[in-house]
């Protein structure tokens, strides 16, 4: 039964809720940031739109495999047409936000429009999958790919329209390119596939589906064939190293983290509410869904909608358990991005529980309206917090806390140097002055380098690209995360891009590089430096009163570096370590310093004044 079939106003309200949730989810990506994988994706996408090289492989997985380059080619479109990092982020956000209307369509097919609306509301709630809104990454589209596959498979099966099988197979292939964990959606295709096989004259759609499924993998398959199938050997090594029983033993811990960890993550990174309030709301949602599920399973035979909802609950529950086991088998740890494929299953269980709780209530539509307002409020609250964090220079990244959702929780960093995608574009526009050359230093340079030169190249001509570290350039600009700058005793002005800006008093390192587009994945690029061994940078310099020495590793996630500083022969500990930059007090003394690193061009050392000048 359709939601409030007698009321066009109610139907318009449902559409309005879906559109608002879509828009709020999309808007989050304007405040996303870039990480190592983001830079690789943007660099390859920029190259595709500007004459190559044209990649045959896509993002790497687990350090062993590479899929096809579909994501790079898709991301090339907004970069080429709109010419900004923000456009690429919003493109990613639009793909990700499609999960909300798709959840509605799937729920409506399973039971009715009320379940569809509940599923859309559940998909919009903050949790582990919200990690995908914090960074620009291909994994942000996993939920959309899974839901698109499920919806098309249901359409092919329920309506006996085998033509839907072809786009369903294509949707599954694209979902696998978002992340292979999307394979959990594959079993949903089996009923429609079996039906099509038994129906005369429709096998052409199965063949078309096979062709469409293979197309996104074709460039990588051809490259593998020419190279002698190296990923086959990687797969064999992966299987030999795996301990399936030990991994399956982690299922209870993973299930617990999926059920409860989202509240911790939401309170820490997503909602500006007291932690106790987030836990209370999370508990109420789980309690209501559980009560509704019990009611749904215990009531009598009921009408056709009840029977369909009960069957759907069992299918989704068993599918969720199987999907968790599948994820557990993949790795010894379960990063947050591997759980995105489970979000539609979790949302389905929440929605079916909610449906069981209200389906025969007289004021069920009013209850749905209240739930919709609460979901919209949660989404608006998350967006307002993200905007406030950007303006205060506190773009939050979970860091180690998402490396394994079943592990102990890592606390958020107190101060954050990260830039939003909008700030990447603004800084790039400022970094190519009409005359002279600008060199960036410190945390500002390290964070800006996460675009792998794309932000600079989109806004600057080739002859005015900013430098990253080093003494070259006619102008120099360093940045310290605003909160950390106050702790270090810097006068908090001027502040821009969430950083307190300073012109360095002195640049200590000569080696530098330009913010040029580099399509190589940073860990793979680093391998050559690591093989060559460490090099030593050292020197001495007078340090004016009320000044700091700042050592920055421009590629902190991959390049190892050991920093040492002495005053009068005694080693000095750092005042602060932001993971990108170490700060040392040195006022009024001559300092001796030494850095050991495989990649000297990735080391920047400057002396900064605490006073605004």
Residue pairs with C-beta under 8 A, 6 or more apart in sequence:
1 112
1 113
1 305
2 11
2 108
2 112
2 113
3 10
3 11
3 14
3 112
3 113
3 114
3 116
3 117
3 365
3 368
4 10
4 11
4 365
10 365
13 369
13 372
14 104
14 113
14 117
17 117
17 120
17 121
17 372
17 375
17 376
18 100
18 101
18 104
18 120
20 376
20 379
21 97
21 100
21 120
21 121
21 124
21 375
21 376
21 379
22 97
22 98
22 100
22 101
23 97
24 124
24 376
24 379
24 380
24 382
24 383
25 93
25 96
25 97
25 100
25 124
25 133
25 379
26 90
26 93
26 94
26 96
26 97
27 93
27 383
28 93
28 133
28 382
28 383
28 386
29 89
29 90
29 92
29 93
29 96
29 133
29 136
29 140
29 421
30 86
30 89
30 90
30 93
30 420
30 421
30 422
31 383
31 386
31 387
31 389
31 390
31 395
31 420
31 421
31 422
32 89
32 92
32 93
32 133
32 134
32 135
32 136
32 420
32 421
33 134
33 135
33 136
33 395
33 397
33 418
33 419
33 420
33 421
33 450
34 42
34 85
34 135
34 136
34 419
34 421
34 424
34 450
34 451
35 135
35 137
35 397
35 450
35 557
36 450
36 521
36 522
36 523
36 557
36 558
37 59
37 135
37 137
37 138
38 135
38 136
38 137
38 450
38 451
39 449
39 450
39 451
39 452
39 454
39 522
40 59
40 452
40 519
40 520
40 521
40 522
41 59
41 71
41 72
41 75
41 136
41 137
41 138
42 75
42 79
42 85
42 88
42 136
42 451
42 452
42 454
43 452
43 453
43 454
43 517
43 518
43 519
44 55
44 69
44 72
44 75
44 519
45 72
45 73
45 74
45 75
45 76
45 79
45 88
45 454
46 76
46 79
46 454
46 457
46 458
46 517
47 53
47 54
47 55
47 517
47 519
48 54
48 55
48 72
48 73
48 76
49 76
49 77
49 79
49 80
50 80
53 519
54 69
55 69
55 72
55 219
55 519
56 69
56 219
56 220
56 222
56 223
57 66
57 67
57 68
57 69
57 219
57 220
57 223
58 66
58 67
58 68
58 69
58 70
58 71
58 72
58 138
58 177
58 220
59 66
59 67
59 71
59 138
60 66
60 521
60 524
61 67
61 179
61 180
62 238
62 331
63 523
64 231
64 234
64 235
64 237
64 238
65 231
65 234
65 235
66 220
66 231
67 176
67 177
67 180
67 217
67 220
68 177
68 216
68 217
68 218
68 219
68 220
68 221
69 219
69 220
70 174
70 177
70 216
71 138
71 177
71 178
74 91
75 88
75 91
75 92
77 91
78 87
78 88
78 90
78 91
79 87
79 88
79 454
79 458
81 87
83 458
83 459
84 425
84 458
84 459
85 136
85 421
85 424
85 425
85 428
85 451
85 454
85 455
85 458
86 421
86 422
86 424
86 425
88 136
88 421
89 136
89 421
92 136
92 137
92 140
92 141
93 133
93 140
95 140
95 141
95 144
96 132
96 133
96 140
96 141
96 143
96 144
98 144
98 147
98 148
99 123
99 143
99 144
99 147
99 343
99 344
100 120
100 123
100 124
101 120
102 144
102 147
102 148
102 151
103 116
103 119
103 120
103 122
103 123
103 147
103 344
103 347
103 351
104 113
104 116
104 117
104 119
104 120
105 116
105 151
106 116
106 119
106 147
106 150
106 151
106 154
106 344
106 348
107 113
107 115
107 116
107 117
107 118
107 119
107 120
107 348
107 351
108 115
108 116
109 116
109 151
109 154
109 155
109 158
110 154
110 308
110 309
110 312
110 348
111 305
111 308
111 309
111 312
111 352
111 355
112 305
114 355
114 358
114 359
114 364
114 365
114 368
115 309
115 312
115 351
115 352
115 355
117 368
117 372
118 350
118 351
118 352
118 354
118 355
118 368
118 371
119 347
119 348
119 351
121 351
121 371
121 372
121 375
122 346
122 347
122 348
122 350
122 351
122 354
123 143
123 343
123 344
123 347
124 375
124 378
124 379
125 285
125 347
125 350
125 375
125 378
126 262
126 265
126 266
126 270
126 271
126 378
126 382
127 262
127 263
127 265
127 266
127 343
127 346
128 258
128 261
128 262
128 265
128 336
128 339
128 340
128 343
128 402
128 405
129 143
129 336
129 339
129 340
129 343
130 265
130 266
130 269
130 270
130 382
131 265
131 336
131 337
131 398
131 402
132 139
132 140
132 142
132 143
132 337
132 340
133 140
134 269
134 396
134 397
134 398
135 397
136 421
137 337
138 177
138 178
138 179
139 178
139 179
139 337
139 340
140 178
140 340
141 174
141 175
141 178
142 175
142 178
142 179
142 181
142 182
142 337
142 340
142 341
143 340
143 341
143 343
143 344
144 175
144 178
145 171
145 172
145 174
145 175
145 176
145 178
145 182
145 185
146 175
146 182
146 184
146 185
146 341
146 344
147 344
148 171
148 175
149 168
149 171
149 172
149 175
149 182
149 185
149 186
149 188
149 189
150 185
150 188
150 344
152 164
152 165
152 167
152 168
152 171
153 164
153 165
153 168
153 185
153 188
153 189
153 191
153 192
154 188
154 192
155 161
155 164
156 162
156 163
156 164
156 165
156 168
156 192
156 195
156 196
157 191
157 192
157 195
160 195
160 199
162 192
162 195
162 196
162 199
162 202
162 205
162 206
163 205
164 192
165 189
165 192
165 193
165 196
165 205
165 206
165 208
165 209
166 205
166 208
166 209
166 212
167 212
168 189
168 192
168 209
169 189
169 209
169 210
169 212
169 213
170 209
170 212
170 213
170 215
170 216
172 182
172 185
172 186
172 189
172 213
173 212
173 213
173 214
173 215
173 216
173 217
174 216
175 182
175 185
176 182
176 183
177 216
179 337
179 338
179 340
179 341
181 326
181 327
181 330
181 338
181 339
181 340
181 341
181 342
182 341
183 326
183 341
184 319
184 322
184 323
184 326
184 327
184 341
184 342
184 345
185 341
187 319
187 322
193 206
196 202
196 203
196 205
196 206
197 203
197 206
214 221
224 230
224 231
224 232
242 329
243 332
244 329
246 332
247 328
247 329
247 330
247 331
247 332
248 325
248 328
248 329
250 328
250 334
250 406
251 324
251 325
251 328
253 406
254 324
254 327
254 328
254 334
254 405
254 406
255 324
256 406
257 334
257 405
257 406
258 324
258 339
258 342
258 346
258 405
259 286
260 282
261 405
261 409
262 282
263 278
263 279
263 281
263 282
263 283
264 409
265 336
265 398
265 401
265 402
266 278
266 282
267 273
267 274
267 275
267 277
267 278
267 279
268 275
268 398
268 401
268 409
268 412
269 396
269 398
269 412
270 382
270 385
271 278
271 378
271 381
271 382
271 385
272 381
272 384
272 385
272 388
273 381
285 350
288 353
288 354
288 357
289 349
289 350
289 352
289 353
289 354
289 357
290 353
291 353
291 357
292 352
292 353
292 354
292 355
292 356
292 357
292 358
293 313
293 349
293 352
293 353
293 356
294 356
295 356
295 357
296 306
296 309
296 310
296 313
296 352
296 353
296 355
296 356
296 359
297 310
297 313
297 356
299 306
301 307
302 310
305 359
306 359
309 352
309 355
309 356
309 359
312 348
312 352
313 349
313 352
313 353
313 356
316 345
316 348
316 349
316 352
317 349
319 345
320 342
320 345
320 346
320 349
323 341
323 342
323 345
324 342
327 334
327 338
327 339
327 341
327 342
328 334
330 338
331 338
333 403
333 404
333 406
333 407
334 404
334 405
334 406
335 402
335 403
335 404
335 405
336 398
336 402
336 405
337 402
339 405
354 371
358 364
358 367
358 368
361 367
389 395
389 396
389 416
390 420
390 422
390 423
390 498
391 498
392 482
392 483
392 498
393 416
393 417
393 481
393 482
393 483
393 495
393 497
393 498
393 499
394 415
394 416
394 482
394 483
394 498
395 416
395 418
395 419
395 420
395 498
396 412
396 413
396 416
396 418
397 413
397 416
397 418
398 410
398 412
399 410
399 412
399 413
400 410
401 409
401 410
401 411
401 412
413 578
413 579
414 483
414 484
415 481
415 482
415 483
415 484
415 487
415 578
416 481
416 483
416 498
417 443
417 444
417 446
417 447
417 479
417 480
417 481
417 484
417 498
417 499
417 578
417 580
417 581
418 447
418 498
419 427
419 447
419 448
419 497
419 498
423 497
423 498
424 448
424 451
424 455
425 455
425 458
425 459
426 497
427 444
427 448
427 455
427 497
428 448
428 451
428 455
428 456
428 458
428 459
428 460
428 466
429 459
430 438
431 438
431 440
431 448
431 456
431 459
431 460
431 466
431 515
432 438
432 456
432 459
432 460
432 461
432 464
432 465
432 466
433 464
433 475
436 473
436 474
436 475
437 464
437 466
437 467
437 472
437 473
437 474
437 475
438 466
438 467
438 473
438 474
438 475
438 476
438 477
439 445
439 466
439 467
439 468
439 469
439 470
439 471
439 472
439 473
439 475
439 476
439 477
439 507
439 512
440 448
440 466
440 467
440 468
440 469
440 477
440 478
440 479
440 515
441 469
441 476
441 477
441 478
441 479
441 504
441 507
441 550
441 552
441 604
441 606
442 478
442 479
442 480
442 550
442 552
442 581
442 604
442 606
442 608
443 479
443 480
443 481
443 499
443 552
443 578
443 580
443 581
444 477
444 478
444 479
444 497
444 499
444 501
445 468
445 469
445 478
445 479
445 552
445 554
445 604
446 552
446 553
446 554
446 555
446 556
446 580
446 581
446 604
447 580
448 455
448 456
448 466
448 468
448 515
449 468
449 515
449 554
449 555
451 515
452 517
452 518
452 519
452 522
453 465
453 514
453 515
453 516
453 517
453 518
454 517
455 515
456 465
456 466
456 515
456 516
457 465
457 515
457 516
457 517
460 466
465 514
465 515
465 516
466 473
466 514
466 515
467 473
467 512
467 513
467 514
467 515
468 512
468 513
468 514
468 515
468 554
468 604
469 509
469 511
469 512
469 513
469 552
469 554
469 601
469 602
469 603
469 604
470 507
470 509
470 510
470 511
470 512
470 513
470 601
470 604
471 507
471 509
471 510
471 512
472 512
475 503
476 503
476 504
476 507
476 606
477 501
477 502
477 503
478 501
478 502
478 503
478 504
478 550
478 606
478 608
479 497
479 499
479 500
479 501
479 502
480 488
480 490
480 499
480 500
480 502
480 550
480 581
480 583
480 608
481 498
481 499
481 500
481 578
482 492
482 495
482 498
482 499
482 500
484 576
484 578
485 492
485 499
485 500
486 492
487 576
488 548
488 575
488 576
488 583
488 610
489 610
490 500
490 502
490 608
490 610
491 500
491 610
491 611
491 612
492 500
493 500
493 612
494 500
494 501
494 612
495 501
502 608
502 609
502 612
502 613
503 613
504 606
504 607
504 608
505 544
505 547
505 606
505 607
505 608
505 609
506 541
506 606
506 607
507 605
507 606
508 539
508 541
508 549
508 593
508 605
508 606
508 607
509 537
509 600
509 603
509 604
509 605
511 537
511 600
511 601
511 603
512 601
512 604
513 601
513 602
518 525
522 555
522 557
522 558
523 558
525 558
526 555
526 558
526 559
526 598
526 599
529 559
529 598
529 599
530 560
530 598
532 598
533 598
534 596
534 597
534 598
535 596
535 597
535 598
535 600
536 594
536 595
536 596
537 594
537 595
537 597
537 600
537 603
537 605
538 592
538 593
538 594
538 595
539 592
539 593
540 590
540 591
540 592
540 593
541 590
541 591
541 593
541 607
542 589
542 590
542 591
543 549
543 586
543 587
543 588
543 589
543 590
543 591
543 607
544 587
544 588
544 607
544 609
545 587
545 588
546 587
546 609
546 610
546 611
547 586
547 587
547 607
547 608
547 609
547 610
548 575
548 583
548 584
548 585
548 586
548 607
548 608
548 610
549 565
549 583
549 584
549 586
549 591
549 593
549 605
549 606
549 607
549 608
550 581
550 582
550 583
550 584
550 604
550 605
550 606
550 607
550 608
551 561
551 563
551 565
551 581
551 582
551 584
551 593
551 595
551 603
551 604
551 605
552 580
552 581
552 603
552 604
552 605
552 606
553 559
553 561
553 580
553 581
553 597
553 602
553 603
554 601
554 602
554 603
554 604
555 599
555 602
556 579
556 580
559 597
559 598
559 599
559 602
560 597
560 598
561 595
561 596
561 597
561 602
561 603
562 595
562 596
562 597
563 574
563 582
563 593
563 594
563 595
564 571
564 593
564 594
564 595
565 571
565 572
565 584
565 586
565 591
565 592
565 593
566 572
566 591
566 592
566 593
567 586
567 589
567 590
567 591
567 592
568 589
572 584
572 585
572 586
572 591
573 584
574 582
574 583
574 584
575 583
575 584
575 585
576 582
576 583
577 583
584 591
586 607
593 605
595 603
595 605
597 603
